[in-house]
Amino acid sequence: MRKTTTRTFLVVANLSNSSQHFESSFVKKNEIISNDSFPDLLTDIEIQPWQAFALEIKNLD
């Protein structure tokens, strides 16, 4: 995760041959880059092998 004074970015990559479970309280604001589509609510998703994404998320105020 990277933050500026006004924006927050999340980068996640599954660099394995197995799917991985990802839980968070983040809400997607903008998709920067990904090799698949992801839901707006990132509360409970399964990241497939070699899947990655970079998103701008809503600020965590």
All heavy atoms as TSV, in Angstrom:
chain	resi	resn	atom	element	x	y	z
A	1	MET	N	N	0.844	-1.148	0.000
A	1	MET	CA	C	0.000	0.000	0.000
A	1	MET	C	C	0.904	1.229	0.000
A	1	MET	O	O	1.930	1.269	0.672
A	1	MET	CB	C	-0.909	0.001	1.228
A	1	MET	CG	C	-1.878	1.104	1.179
A	1	MET	SD	S	-3.284	1.036	2.294
A	1	MET	CE	C	-3.371	-0.603	2.833
A	2	ARG	N	N	0.481	2.226	-0.779
A	2	ARG	CA	C	1.171	3.509	-0.853
A	2	ARG	C	C	0.143	4.609	-0.714
A	2	ARG	O	O	-0.958	4.505	-1.250
A	2	ARG	CB	C	1.915	3.671	-2.183
A	2	ARG	CG	C	3.069	2.717	-2.332
A	2	ARG	CD	C	4.197	3.150	-1.406
A	2	ARG	NE	N	5.343	2.313	-1.535
A	2	ARG	CZ	C	5.809	1.547	-0.561
A	2	ARG	NH1	N	5.191	1.500	0.588
A	2	ARG	NH2	N	6.873	0.825	-0.744
A	3	LYS	N	N	0.507	5.650	0.018
A	3	LYS	CA	C	-0.423	6.752	0.247
A	3	LYS	C	C	0.238	8.083	-0.079
A	3	LYS	O	O	1.423	8.258	0.151
A	3	LYS	CB	C	-0.849	6.794	1.720
A	3	LYS	CG	C	-1.741	5.662	2.138
A	3	LYS	CD	C	-2.109	5.777	3.586
A	3	LYS	CE	C	-3.301	6.698	3.671
A	3	LYS	NZ	N	-3.928	6.717	4.993
A	4	THR	N	N	-0.562	8.978	-0.627
A	4	THR	CA	C	-0.175	10.380	-0.724
A	4	THR	C	C	-1.096	11.115	0.241
A	4	THR	O	O	-1.872	10.493	0.961
A	4	THR	CB	C	-0.349	10.925	-2.158
A	4	THR	OG1	O	-1.741	10.992	-2.462
A	4	THR	CG2	C	0.363	10.066	-3.183
A	5	THR	N	N	-1.063	12.418	0.222
A	5	THR	CA	C	-1.964	13.144	1.120
A	5	THR	C	C	-3.415	13.019	0.688
A	5	THR	O	O	-4.317	13.190	1.498
A	5	THR	CB	C	-1.573	14.633	1.194
A	5	THR	OG1	O	-1.563	15.171	-0.123
A	5	THR	CG2	C	-0.226	14.803	1.848
A	6	THR	N	N	-3.657	12.685	-0.579
A	6	THR	CA	C	-5.035	12.624	-1.073
A	6	THR	C	C	-5.430	11.280	-1.680
A	6	THR	O	O	-6.605	11.060	-1.946
A	6	THR	CB	C	-5.272	13.706	-2.141
A	6	THR	OG1	O	-4.342	13.508	-3.213
A	6	THR	CG2	C	-5.095	15.098	-1.549
A	7	ARG	N	N	-4.480	10.385	-1.915
A	7	ARG	CA	C	-4.795	9.129	-2.599
A	7	ARG	C	C	-4.124	7.950	-1.909
A	7	ARG	O	O	-3.040	8.082	-1.339
A	7	ARG	CB	C	-4.341	9.196	-4.056
A	7	ARG	CG	C	-5.015	10.325	-4.816
A	7	ARG	CD	C	-4.418	10.530	-6.178
A	7	ARG	NE	N	-4.964	9.530	-7.102
A	7	ARG	CZ	C	-4.536	9.390	-8.346
A	7	ARG	NH1	N	-3.559	10.147	-8.818
A	7	ARG	NH2	N	-5.080	8.486	-9.141
A	8	THR	N	N	-4.788	6.773	-2.015
A	8	THR	CA	C	-4.244	5.533	-1.452
A	8	THR	C	C	-4.268	4.459	-2.532
A	8	THR	O	O	-5.283	4.266	-3.198
A	8	THR	CB	C	-5.074	5.077	-0.239
A	8	THR	OG1	O	-5.118	6.135	0.720
A	8	THR	CG2	C	-4.469	3.837	0.393
A	9	PHE	N	N	-3.147	3.746	-2.691
A	9	PHE	CA	C	-3.012	2.717	-3.716
A	9	PHE	C	C	-2.677	1.380	-3.063
A	9	PHE	O	O	-1.921	1.321	-2.098
A	9	PHE	CB	C	-1.913	3.087	-4.711
A	9	PHE	CG	C	-2.191	4.366	-5.441
A	9	PHE	CD1	C	-1.712	5.567	-4.951
A	9	PHE	CD2	C	-2.955	4.364	-6.591
A	9	PHE	CE1	C	-1.984	6.755	-5.614
A	9	PHE	CE2	C	-3.234	5.538	-7.260
A	9	PHE	CZ	C	-2.740	6.746	-6.762
A	10	LEU	N	N	-3.233	0.317	-3.628
A	10	LEU	CA	C	-3.001	-1.039	-3.148
A	10	LEU	C	C	-2.491	-1.875	-4.314
A	10	LEU	O	O	-3.086	-1.882	-5.387
A	10	LEU	CB	C	-4.307	-1.637	-2.611
A	10	LEU	CG	C	-4.282	-3.099	-2.191
A	10	LEU	CD1	C	-3.428	-3.273	-0.930
A	10	LEU	CD2	C	-5.700	-3.602	-1.963
A	11	VAL	N	N	-1.385	-2.576	-4.089
A	11	VAL	CA	C	-0.829	-3.488	-5.097
A	11	VAL	C	C	-0.776	-4.875	-4.475
A	11	VAL	O	O	-0.229	-5.054	-3.388
A	11	VAL	CB	C	0.583	-3.048	-5.534
A	11	VAL	CG1	C	1.174	-4.042	-6.519
A	11	VAL	CG2	C	0.551	-1.646	-6.117
A	12	VAL	N	N	-1.374	-5.850	-5.169
A	12	VAL	CA	C	-1.391	-7.230	-4.688
A	12	VAL	C	C	-0.991	-8.134	-5.846
A	12	VAL	O	O	-1.481	-7.963	-6.966
A	12	VAL	CB	C	-2.791	-7.627	-4.173
A	12	VAL	CG1	C	-2.830	-9.089	-3.786
A	12	VAL	CG2	C	-3.197	-6.747	-3.000
A	13	ALA	N	N	-0.105	-9.089	-5.572
A	13	ALA	CA	C	0.310	-10.054	-6.591
A	13	ALA	C	C	0.410	-11.427	-5.957
A	13	ALA	O	O	0.999	-11.578	-4.883
A	13	ALA	CB	C	1.651	-9.657	-7.194
A	14	ASN	N	N	-0.178	-12.402	-6.603
A	14	ASN	CA	C	-0.034	-13.789	-6.188
A	14	ASN	C	C	1.038	-14.406	-7.074
A	14	ASN	O	O	0.795	-14.724	-8.236
A	14	ASN	CB	C	-1.360	-14.538	-6.345
A	14	ASN	CG	C	-1.249	-15.985	-5.922
A	14	ASN	OD1	O	-0.201	-16.436	-5.489
A	14	ASN	ND2	N	-2.335	-16.718	-6.060
A	15	LEU	N	N	2.216	-14.579	-6.525
A	15	LEU	CA	C	3.352	-15.078	-7.290
A	15	LEU	C	C	3.566	-16.574	-7.041
A	15	LEU	O	O	4.692	-17.045	-6.922
A	15	LEU	CB	C	4.609	-14.289	-6.930
A	15	LEU	CG	C	4.506	-12.772	-7.162
A	15	LEU	CD1	C	5.770	-12.084	-6.702
A	15	LEU	CD2	C	4.210	-12.472	-8.619
A	16	SER	N	N	2.451	-17.300	-6.981
A	16	SER	CA	C	2.541	-18.736	-6.729
A	16	SER	C	C	1.654	-19.498	-7.708
A	16	SER	O	O	0.874	-18.914	-8.456
A	16	SER	CB	C	2.103	-19.046	-5.295
A	16	SER	OG	O	0.698	-18.953	-5.169
A	17	ASN	N	N	1.757	-20.802	-7.663
A	17	ASN	CA	C	0.941	-21.675	-8.501
A	17	ASN	C	C	-0.388	-22.047	-7.849
A	17	ASN	O	O	-1.144	-22.837	-8.404
A	17	ASN	CB	C	1.707	-22.966	-8.824
A	17	ASN	CG	C	2.840	-22.732	-9.779
A	17	ASN	OD1	O	2.739	-21.903	-10.675
A	17	ASN	ND2	N	3.936	-23.443	-9.593
A	18	SER	N	N	-0.663	-21.511	-6.662
A	18	SER	CA	C	-1.883	-21.825	-5.924
A	18	SER	C	C	-2.728	-20.577	-5.723
A	18	SER	O	O	-2.193	-19.482	-5.563
A	18	SER	CB	C	-1.537	-22.384	-4.543
A	18	SER	OG	O	-0.712	-23.501	-4.649
A	19	SER	N	N	-4.046	-20.746	-5.699
A	19	SER	CA	C	-4.904	-19.596	-5.413
A	19	SER	C	C	-4.713	-19.190	-3.951
A	19	SER	O	O	-4.362	-20.013	-3.104
A	19	SER	CB	C	-6.360	-19.916	-5.721
A	19	SER	OG	O	-6.818	-20.949	-4.895
A	20	GLN	N	N	-4.915	-17.917	-3.678
A	20	GLN	CA	C	-4.715	-17.364	-2.340
A	20	GLN	C	C	-5.956	-16.585	-1.924
A	20	GLN	O	O	-6.554	-15.872	-2.734
A	20	GLN	CB	C	-3.496	-16.436	-2.307
A	20	GLN	CG	C	-2.200	-17.093	-2.705
A	20	GLN	CD	C	-1.744	-18.137	-1.699
A	20	GLN	OE1	O	-1.848	-17.944	-0.503
A	20	GLN	NE2	N	-1.253	-19.255	-2.207
A	21	HIS	N	N	-6.304	-16.696	-0.656
A	21	HIS	CA	C	-7.441	-15.970	-0.104
A	21	HIS	C	C	-6.964	-14.579	0.331
A	21	HIS	O	O	-5.902	-14.433	0.915
A	21	HIS	CB	C	-8.001	-16.741	1.086
A	21	HIS	CG	C	-9.267	-16.181	1.602
A	21	HIS	ND1	N	-10.462	-16.345	0.958
A	21	HIS	CD2	C	-9.533	-15.444	2.693
A	21	HIS	CE1	C	-11.408	-15.740	1.640
A	21	HIS	NE2	N	-10.866	-15.174	2.702
A	22	PHE	N	N	-7.765	-13.548	0.026
A	22	PHE	CA	C	-7.424	-12.170	0.392
A	22	PHE	C	C	-8.632	-11.540	1.058
A	22	PHE	O	O	-9.720	-11.529	0.490
A	22	PHE	CB	C	-7.033	-11.381	-0.863
A	22	PHE	CG	C	-6.665	-9.947	-0.591
A	22	PHE	CD1	C	-5.423	-9.611	-0.103
A	22	PHE	CD2	C	-7.585	-8.931	-0.828
A	22	PHE	CE1	C	-5.088	-8.287	0.144
A	22	PHE	CE2	C	-7.261	-7.610	-0.591
A	22	PHE	CZ	C	-6.006	-7.284	-0.096
A	23	GLU	N	N	-8.447	-11.046	2.277
A	23	GLU	CA	C	-9.512	-10.362	3.013
A	23	GLU	C	C	-9.044	-8.968	3.370
A	23	GLU	O	O	-7.889	-8.774	3.746
A	23	GLU	CB	C	-9.841	-11.101	4.311
A	23	GLU	CG	C	-10.561	-12.400	4.125
A	23	GLU	CD	C	-10.945	-13.014	5.454
A	23	GLU	OE1	O	-11.438	-12.285	6.325
A	23	GLU	OE2	O	-10.733	-14.221	5.597
A	24	SER	N	N	-9.953	-7.999	3.251
A	24	SER	CA	C	-9.639	-6.628	3.638
A	24	SER	C	C	-10.944	-5.868	3.837
A	24	SER	O	O	-12.024	-6.389	3.580
A	24	SER	CB	C	-8.799	-5.936	2.564
A	24	SER	OG	O	-9.613	-5.590	1.459
A	25	SER	N	N	-10.818	-4.644	4.251
A	25	SER	CA	C	-11.994	-3.768	4.365
A	25	SER	C	C	-11.934	-2.675	3.301
A	25	SER	O	O	-12.638	-1.683	3.388
A	25	SER	CB	C	-12.050	-3.157	5.761
A	25	SER	OG	O	-10.882	-2.409	6.008
A	26	PHE	N	N	-11.083	-2.863	2.295
A	26	PHE	CA	C	-10.875	-1.849	1.265
A	26	PHE	C	C	-12.011	-1.816	0.245
A	26	PHE	O	O	-12.621	-2.831	-0.054
A	26	PHE	CB	C	-9.560	-2.086	0.520
A	26	PHE	CG	C	-8.358	-2.132	1.421
A	26	PHE	CD1	C	-7.414	-3.113	1.259
A	26	PHE	CD2	C	-8.175	-1.198	2.432
A	26	PHE	CE1	C	-6.294	-3.162	2.077
A	26	PHE	CE2	C	-7.069	-1.240	3.254
A	26	PHE	CZ	C	-6.123	-2.235	3.080
A	27	VAL	N	N	-12.226	-0.625	-0.309
A	27	VAL	CA	C	-13.214	-0.419	-1.364
A	27	VAL	C	C	-12.477	0.185	-2.563
A	27	VAL	O	O	-11.783	1.190	-2.433
A	27	VAL	CB	C	-14.345	0.524	-0.903
A	27	VAL	CG1	C	-15.315	0.785	-2.039
A	27	VAL	CG2	C	-15.071	-0.066	0.297
A	28	LYS	N	N	-12.636	-0.461	-3.710
A	28	LYS	CA	C	-11.961	-0.015	-4.935
A	28	LYS	C	C	-12.532	1.321	-5.397
A	28	LYS	O	O	-13.744	1.499	-5.458
A	28	LYS	CB	C	-12.133	-1.070	-6.028
A	28	LYS	CG	C	-11.523	-0.682	-7.358
A	28	LYS	CD	C	-11.581	-1.827	-8.347
A	28	LYS	CE	C	-12.978	-2.051	-8.850
A	28	LYS	NZ	N	-13.047	-3.026	-9.942
A	29	LYS	N	N	-11.638	2.252	-5.715
A	29	LYS	CA	C	-12.039	3.533	-6.289
A	29	LYS	C	C	-11.769	3.532	-7.791
A	29	LYS	O	O	-12.642	3.850	-8.582
A	29	LYS	CB	C	-11.282	4.673	-5.601
A	29	LYS	CG	C	-11.703	6.049	-6.029
A	29	LYS	CD	C	-10.992	7.100	-5.190
A	29	LYS	CE	C	-11.419	8.495	-5.593
A	29	LYS	NZ	N	-10.720	9.509	-4.795
A	30	ASN	N	N	-10.543	3.167	-8.177
A	30	ASN	CA	C	-10.147	3.083	-9.594
A	30	ASN	C	C	-9.233	1.888	-9.783
A	30	ASN	O	O	-8.394	1.600	-8.934
A	30	ASN	CB	C	-9.376	4.336	-10.036
A	30	ASN	CG	C	-10.226	5.566	-10.059
A	30	ASN	OD1	O	-11.335	5.540	-10.559
A	30	ASN	ND2	N	-9.712	6.650	-9.498
A	31	GLU	N	N	-9.387	1.224	-10.912
A	31	GLU	CA	C	-8.484	0.135	-11.265
A	31	GLU	C	C	-7.346	0.721	-12.086
A	31	GLU	O	O	-7.578	1.325	-13.131
A	31	GLU	CB	C	-9.242	-0.918	-12.058
A	31	GLU	CG	C	-8.508	-2.211	-12.196
A	31	GLU	CD	C	-9.426	-3.310	-12.693
A	31	GLU	OE1	O	-10.456	-3.575	-12.044
A	31	GLU	OE2	O	-9.093	-3.871	-13.747
A	32	ILE	N	N	-6.125	0.573	-11.611
A	32	ILE	CA	C	-4.950	1.097	-12.317
A	32	ILE	C	C	-4.506	0.087	-13.378
A	32	ILE	O	O	-4.382	0.412	-14.546
A	32	ILE	CB	C	-3.796	1.403	-11.336
A	32	ILE	CG1	C	-4.267	2.318	-10.196
A	32	ILE	CG2	C	-2.609	2.009	-12.075
A	32	ILE	CD1	C	-4.854	3.629	-10.609
A	33	ILE	N	N	-4.265	-1.150	-12.931
A	33	ILE	CA	C	-3.884	-2.218	-13.850
A	33	ILE	C	C	-4.195	-3.558	-13.181
A	33	ILE	O	O	-4.072	-3.696	-11.970
A	33	ILE	CB	C	-2.384	-2.136	-14.255
A	33	ILE	CG1	C	-2.076	-3.093	-15.397
A	33	ILE	CG2	C	-1.481	-2.353	-13.061
A	33	ILE	CD1	C	-0.710	-2.890	-16.020
A	34	SER	N	N	-4.630	-4.517	-13.991
A	34	SER	CA	C	-4.853	-5.868	-13.477
A	34	SER	C	C	-4.935	-6.832	-14.648
A	34	SER	O	O	-5.132	-6.416	-15.782
A	34	SER	CB	C	-6.146	-5.936	-12.661
A	34	SER	OG	O	-7.264	-5.796	-13.494
A	35	ASN	N	N	-4.781	-8.108	-14.345
A	35	ASN	CA	C	-4.939	-9.108	-15.402
A	35	ASN	C	C	-6.274	-9.830	-15.258
A	35	ASN	O	O	-6.460	-10.906	-15.797
A	35	ASN	CB	C	-3.751	-10.076	-15.433
A	35	ASN	CG	C	-3.511	-10.783	-14.125
A	35	ASN	OD1	O	-4.196	-10.542	-13.140
A	35	ASN	ND2	N	-2.510	-11.646	-14.103
A	36	ASP	N	N	-7.210	-9.207	-14.534
A	36	ASP	CA	C	-8.572	-9.713	-14.372
A	36	ASP	C	C	-9.407	-8.589	-13.770
A	36	ASP	O	O	-8.878	-7.549	-13.399
A	36	ASP	CB	C	-8.579	-10.925	-13.447
A	36	ASP	CG	C	-9.759	-11.852	-13.697
A	36	ASP	OD1	O	-10.729	-11.413	-14.360
A	36	ASP	OD2	O	-9.710	-13.001	-13.244
A	37	SER	N	N	-10.701	-8.794	-13.664
A	37	SER	CA	C	-11.537	-7.771	-13.026
A	37	SER	C	C	-11.747	-8.142	-11.561
A	37	SER	O	O	-11.745	-9.321	-11.201
A	37	SER	CB	C	-12.872	-7.647	-13.744
A	37	SER	OG	O	-13.561	-8.865	-13.699
A	38	PHE	N	N	-11.924	-7.123	-10.742
A	38	PHE	CA	C	-12.097	-7.326	-9.314
A	38	PHE	C	C	-13.310	-6.555	-8.839
A	38	PHE	O	O	-13.628	-5.495	-9.369
A	38	PHE	CB	C	-10.839	-6.878	-8.557
A	38	PHE	CG	C	-9.671	-7.774	-8.815
A	38	PHE	CD1	C	-8.795	-7.507	-9.848
A	38	PHE	CD2	C	-9.478	-8.905	-8.052
A	38	PHE	CE1	C	-7.729	-8.349	-10.112
A	38	PHE	CE2	C	-8.419	-9.756	-8.307
A	38	PHE	CZ	C	-7.548	-9.473	-9.334
A	39	PRO	N	N	-13.995	-7.073	-7.826
A	39	PRO	CA	C	-15.191	-6.389	-7.328
A	39	PRO	C	C	-14.822	-5.084	-6.620
A	39	PRO	O	O	-13.673	-4.874	-6.241
A	39	PRO	CB	C	-15.780	-7.397	-6.339
A	39	PRO	CG	C	-14.617	-8.216	-5.891
A	39	PRO	CD	C	-13.688	-8.277	-7.077
A	40	ASP	N	N	-15.807	-4.211	-6.457
A	40	ASP	CA	C	-15.570	-2.949	-5.750
A	40	ASP	C	C	-15.244	-3.179	-4.279
A	40	ASP	O	O	-14.414	-2.477	-3.712
A	40	ASP	CB	C	-16.781	-2.024	-5.870
A	40	ASP	CG	C	-16.933	-1.462	-7.282
A	40	ASP	OD1	O	-15.959	-1.519	-8.060
A	40	ASP	OD2	O	-18.020	-0.968	-7.590
A	41	LEU	N	N	-15.894	-4.159	-3.676
A	41	LEU	CA	C	-15.608	-4.484	-2.276
A	41	LEU	C	C	-14.576	-5.600	-2.240
A	41	LEU	O	O	-14.803	-6.686	-2.766
A	41	LEU	CB	C	-16.877	-4.938	-1.561
A	41	LEU	CG	C	-17.980	-3.905	-1.450
A	41	LEU	CD1	C	-19.235	-4.527	-0.845
A	41	LEU	CD2	C	-17.527	-2.719	-0.624
A	42	LEU	N	N	-13.449	-5.328	-1.622
A	42	LEU	CA	C	-12.356	-6.303	-1.579
A	42	LEU	C	C	-12.354	-7.063	-0.263
A	42	LEU	O	O	-11.312	-7.407	0.269
A	42	LEU	CB	C	-11.029	-5.578	-1.781
A	42	LEU	CG	C	-10.923	-4.780	-3.080
A	42	LEU	CD1	C	-9.671	-3.926	-3.087
A	42	LEU	CD2	C	-10.969	-5.700	-4.277
A	43	THR	N	N	-13.539	-7.334	0.260
A	43	THR	CA	C	-13.640	-7.927	1.588
A	43	THR	C	C	-13.257	-9.399	1.620
A	43	THR	O	O	-12.707	-9.862	2.607
A	43	THR	CB	C	-15.064	-7.774	2.145
A	43	THR	OG1	O	-15.984	-8.310	1.202
A	43	THR	CG2	C	-15.393	-6.325	2.400
A	44	ASP	N	N	-13.538	-10.127	0.558
A	44	ASP	CA	C	-13.313	-11.569	0.581
A	44	ASP	C	C	-13.170	-12.060	-0.858
A	44	ASP	O	O	-14.159	-12.392	-1.497
A	44	ASP	CB	C	-14.495	-12.247	1.277
A	44	ASP	CG	C	-14.272	-13.710	1.536
A	44	ASP	OD1	O	-13.105	-14.140	1.566
A	44	ASP	OD2	O	-15.272	-14.437	1.695
A	45	ILE	N	N	-11.945	-12.103	-1.355
A	45	ILE	CA	C	-11.741	-12.536	-2.738
A	45	ILE	C	C	-10.685	-13.639	-2.799
A	45	ILE	O	O	-9.862	-13.789	-1.902
A	45	ILE	CB	C	-11.339	-11.362	-3.672
A	45	ILE	CG1	C	-10.050	-10.693	-3.218
A	45	ILE	CG2	C	-12.448	-10.346	-3.775
A	45	ILE	CD1	C	-9.544	-9.623	-4.151
A	46	GLU	N	N	-10.741	-14.390	-3.865
A	46	GLU	CA	C	-9.781	-15.445	-4.140
A	46	GLU	C	C	-8.887	-14.952	-5.270
A	46	GLU	O	O	-9.373	-14.617	-6.350
A	46	GLU	CB	C	-10.533	-16.708	-4.536
A	46	GLU	CG	C	-9.815	-17.988	-4.335
A	46	GLU	CD	C	-9.539	-18.334	-2.879
A	46	GLU	OE1	O	-10.269	-17.910	-1.970
A	46	GLU	OE2	O	-8.549	-19.034	-2.664
A	47	ILE	N	N	-7.592	-14.887	-5.020
A	47	ILE	CA	C	-6.638	-14.445	-6.037
A	47	ILE	C	C	-6.055	-15.690	-6.691
A	47	ILE	O	O	-5.463	-16.545	-6.020
A	47	ILE	CB	C	-5.537	-13.565	-5.428
A	47	ILE	CG1	C	-6.179	-12.378	-4.707
A	47	ILE	CG2	C	-4.574	-13.084	-6.495
A	47	ILE	CD1	C	-5.202	-11.552	-3.919
A	48	GLN	N	N	-6.238	-15.791	-7.986
A	48	GLN	CA	C	-5.806	-16.970	-8.734
A	48	GLN	C	C	-4.286	-16.963	-8.920
A	48	GLN	O	O	-3.628	-15.940	-8.766
A	48	GLN	CB	C	-6.512	-17.008	-10.088
A	48	GLN	CG	C	-8.030	-17.118	-9.965
A	48	GLN	CD	C	-8.456	-18.292	-9.118
A	48	GLN	OE1	O	-7.986	-19.417	-9.319
A	48	GLN	NE2	N	-9.333	-18.054	-8.150
A	49	PRO	N	N	-3.714	-18.121	-9.264
A	49	PRO	CA	C	-2.264	-18.178	-9.501
A	49	PRO	C	C	-1.822	-17.124	-10.528
A	49	PRO	O	O	-2.472	-16.941	-11.552
A	49	PRO	CB	C	-2.058	-19.598	-10.038
A	49	PRO	CG	C	-3.203	-20.379	-9.475
A	49	PRO	CD	C	-4.352	-19.420	-9.434
A	50	TRP	N	N	-0.780	-16.424	-10.200
A	50	TRP	CA	C	-0.141	-15.421	-11.051
A	50	TRP	C	C	-1.031	-14.213	-11.342
A	50	TRP	O	O	-0.763	-13.437	-12.232
A	50	TRP	CB	C	0.386	-16.056	-12.344
A	50	TRP	CG	C	1.256	-17.228	-12.018
A	50	TRP	CD1	C	0.942	-18.548	-12.190
A	50	TRP	CD2	C	2.528	-17.202	-11.404
A	50	TRP	NE1	N	1.953	-19.348	-11.715
A	50	TRP	CE2	C	2.956	-18.529	-11.232
A	50	TRP	CE3	C	3.385	-16.185	-10.962
A	50	TRP	CZ2	C	4.171	-18.872	-10.652
A	50	TRP	CZ3	C	4.588	-16.535	-10.392
A	50	TRP	CH2	C	4.970	-17.854	-10.248
A	51	GLN	N	N	-2.081	-14.046	-10.590
A	51	GLN	CA	C	-2.979	-12.903	-10.756
A	51	GLN	C	C	-2.422	-11.720	-9.951
A	51	GLN	O	O	-1.876	-11.903	-8.865
A	51	GLN	CB	C	-4.366	-13.276	-10.259
A	51	GLN	CG	C	-5.460	-12.351	-10.660
A	51	GLN	CD	C	-6.816	-12.930	-10.273
A	51	GLN	OE1	O	-6.978	-13.474	-9.191
A	51	GLN	NE2	N	-7.767	-12.812	-11.168
A	52	ALA	N	N	-2.576	-10.514	-10.502
A	52	ALA	CA	C	-2.054	-9.318	-9.829
A	52	ALA	C	C	-2.945	-8.122	-10.160
A	52	ALA	O	O	-3.629	-8.114	-11.177
A	52	ALA	CB	C	-0.628	-9.044	-10.283
A	53	PHE	N	N	-2.904	-7.134	-9.272
A	53	PHE	CA	C	-3.659	-5.912	-9.535
A	53	PHE	C	C	-3.084	-4.740	-8.749
A	53	PHE	O	O	-2.444	-4.923	-7.719
A	53	PHE	CB	C	-5.141	-6.083	-9.216
A	53	PHE	CG	C	-5.464	-6.490	-7.805
A	53	PHE	CD1	C	-5.653	-5.555	-6.812
A	53	PHE	CD2	C	-5.609	-7.829	-7.482
A	53	PHE	CE1	C	-5.981	-5.921	-5.513
A	53	PHE	CE2	C	-5.942	-8.221	-6.193
A	53	PHE	CZ	C	-6.129	-7.257	-5.209
A	54	ALA	N	N	-3.305	-3.571	-9.294
A	54	ALA	CA	C	-2.981	-2.301	-8.623
A	54	ALA	C	C	-4.243	-1.455	-8.704
A	54	ALA	O	O	-4.778	-1.215	-9.778
A	54	ALA	CB	C	-1.817	-1.602	-9.312
A	55	LEU	N	N	-4.722	-1.029	-7.543
A	55	LEU	CA	C	-5.956	-0.275	-7.458
A	55	LEU	C	C	-5.763	0.985	-6.641
A	55	LEU	O	O	-4.958	1.003	-5.710
A	55	LEU	CB	C	-7.049	-1.107	-6.750
A	55	LEU	CG	C	-7.335	-2.499	-7.257
A	55	LEU	CD1	C	-8.299	-3.190	-6.307
A	55	LEU	CD2	C	-7.911	-2.447	-8.647
A	56	GLU	N	N	-6.517	2.003	-6.983
A	56	GLU	CA	C	-6.657	3.126	-6.074
A	56	GLU	C	C	-7.850	2.772	-5.200
A	56	GLU	O	O	-8.896	2.362	-5.704
A	56	GLU	CB	C	-6.910	4.429	-6.817
A	56	GLU	CG	C	-7.042	5.614	-5.881
A	56	GLU	CD	C	-7.303	6.923	-6.597
A	56	GLU	OE1	O	-7.429	6.937	-7.839
A	56	GLU	OE2	O	-7.388	7.932	-5.895
A	57	ILE	N	N	-7.672	2.845	-3.897
A	57	ILE	CA	C	-8.763	2.528	-2.997
A	57	ILE	C	C	-9.256	3.795	-2.313
A	57	ILE	O	O	-8.536	4.803	-2.262
A	57	ILE	CB	C	-8.347	1.454	-1.954
A	57	ILE	CG1	C	-7.161	1.921	-1.140
A	57	ILE	CG2	C	-8.085	0.138	-2.625
A	57	ILE	CD1	C	-6.788	0.974	-0.012
A	58	LYS	N	N	-10.480	3.714	-1.831
A	58	LYS	CA	C	-11.027	4.873	-1.119
A	58	LYS	C	C	-10.212	5.100	0.131
A	58	LYS	O	O	-9.760	4.147	0.778
A	58	LYS	CB	C	-12.500	4.636	-0.778
A	58	LYS	CG	C	-13.346	4.605	-2.041
A	58	LYS	CD	C	-14.804	4.595	-1.735
A	58	LYS	CE	C	-15.556	4.597	-3.061
A	58	LYS	NZ	N	-16.996	4.613	-2.882
A	59	ASN	N	N	-9.978	6.358	0.463
A	59	ASN	CA	C	-9.140	6.681	1.620
A	59	ASN	C	C	-9.656	6.035	2.883
A	59	ASN	O	O	-10.862	5.865	3.066
A	59	ASN	CB	C	-9.018	8.194	1.788
A	59	ASN	CG	C	-7.996	8.770	0.836
A	59	ASN	OD1	O	-7.061	8.103	0.437
A	59	ASN	ND2	N	-8.162	10.011	0.486
A	60	LEU	N	N	-8.745	5.688	3.739
A	60	LEU	CA	C	-9.051	4.923	4.938
A	60	LEU	C	C	-9.295	5.816	6.156
A	60	LEU	O	O	-9.094	5.381	7.268
A	60	LEU	CB	C	-7.897	3.960	5.231
A	60	LEU	CG	C	-7.479	3.078	4.060
A	60	LEU	CD1	C	-6.223	2.318	4.411
A	60	LEU	CD2	C	-8.590	2.131	3.705
A	61	ASP	N	N	-9.718	7.037	5.941
A	61	ASP	CA	C	-9.872	8.010	7.032
A	61	ASP	C	C	-10.452	7.439	8.265
A	61	ASP	O	O	-11.338	6.878	8.533
A	61	ASP	CB	C	-10.730	9.200	6.568
A	61	ASP	CG	C	-10.099	9.857	5.353
A	61	ASP	OD1	O	-8.867	9.829	5.247
A	61	ASP	OD2	O	-10.860	10.370	4.532
